[in-house]
Amino acid sequence: MVVKNIPSICLSCGGCVGVCPHDAISLEDMKIIINESKCNGCGTCVIFCPVGAMTLEDKPTNEVER
């Protein structure tokens, strides 16, 4: 799982930045940036977000072309 931010409802409050135990979220120019290589999908930010702007999604799988 990986966390995604929904910019259209995000308040850019930065609360998720402070609660991420993996330091995977930053706030740059009032936009939430998620470092997917650091995010382990724990969901702490999803639970904390007051407006539901953080969601958990399946990590995309790279399909091998035949």
C-alpha positions in Angstrom: 0.0 0.0 0.0 1.0 3.6 -0.6 -0.5 6.9 0.5 -1.9 9.4 -2.0 -2.9 12.9 -1.3 -6.1 14.4 -2.8 -5.1 18.0 -3.5 -8.7 19.2 -4.2 -9.7 18.6 -0.6 -6.3 19.0 1.2 -6.0 22.0 3.5 -2.2 21.9 3.4 -2.3 22.1 7.2 0.9 19.9 7.4 -0.5 17.7 10.2 0.3 14.6 8.2 3.9 15.7 7.9 4.3 15.7 11.7 2.7 12.3 12.3 4.4 10.2 9.6 6.7 7.8 11.4 8.8 7.3 8.3 9.4 10.9 7.4 7.8 10.2 4.0 5.7 13.4 3.8 6.7 17.0 3.3 5.0 20.3 2.7 6.5 22.3 -0.1 5.0 25.5 -1.5 1.7 24.6 0.3 1.5 21.2 -1.4 1.8 17.8 0.2 4.7 15.7 -1.3 4.8 12.0 -0.5 8.1 10.2 -1.0 6.8 6.8 -2.1 10.2 5.1 -1.5 10.0 6.0 2.2 6.2 5.4 2.7 5.4 1.9 3.9 1.6 2.4 3.8 1.1 2.3 7.6 -1.9 4.7 7.3 -1.0 6.9 10.2 -1.5 10.0 8.1 -4.8 8.7 6.7 -6.2 8.3 10.2 -4.9 11.8 11.3 -6.1 13.8 8.3 -9.1 15.9 9.4 -10.6 16.2 5.9 -9.9 12.8 4.5 -7.4 14.1 1.9 -5.0 11.1 2.4 -5.9 7.7 1.0 -4.3 4.3 0.9 -3.9 2.7 -2.5 -2.4 -0.4 -3.8 1.1 0.0 -5.1 1.2 -0.2 -8.9 2.6 -3.5 -10.2 4.9 -3.4 -13.2 3.5 -5.9 -15.6 5.9 -7.6 -17.9 5.0 -7.2 -21.5 5.0 -10.3 -23.6 
